[in-house]
Amino acid sequence: MTDKEILQIFKREKALLAGHFLLSSGLHSPHYMQCALVLQSPPLAEKLCAALAREIPKTKIHTVIGPALGGMIVSYEMGRALKVRSIFAERENGAFALRRGFELKKNEKVLIVEDVVTTGKSTHEVAALVERSGAKVAAVAALVDRSGGTAIFQQEFYALLKIEIKTYRPEDCPLCREGKIPLKKPGSRTPARTR
Ligand SMILES: [Zn+2]
């Protein structure tokens, strides 16, 4: 799949919006991405994850793991594409843990997956969990890398789509300054109250 085809899917599913958005971080952005809106379609999730799986070299992977909640569907579909086990890590008292009887064996080769990598923080935390269990992180993968190259991992990082989503502090936001597009909080129907 080409970047253009992937972008078209995200736009068509309204998973990538253009406008003026108030992000949960408090920053403003001309774009908003909600990967869940693409992944709510199982055939699309399967198709995108199969395309991502094809980018990963044929190194042996025993298990795919994703951080809940965002990484769960991608982990499941990557497991399907690679025909291996798929598990997820959940936060327990603030830190990622393996629950529900999920286990990793010593030297088991693990692929960590995410829907969207923004800073890479969750991925790093899951990598630490995998290593603590004695397993090995074989590679890292995400459907979307929106880190602008700032997310750096010890292992190879594969992303199906790389896009830069600009963010601004409210006081520096050019869209606020222009005052043409009302600020919207994604997921709500009404314009967001400004500061
Ligand atoms: Zn703004």
Residues whose N, C-alpha, C, O or C-beta is under 5 A from the ligand:
A	BS01	ZN	H28 C173 L175 C176
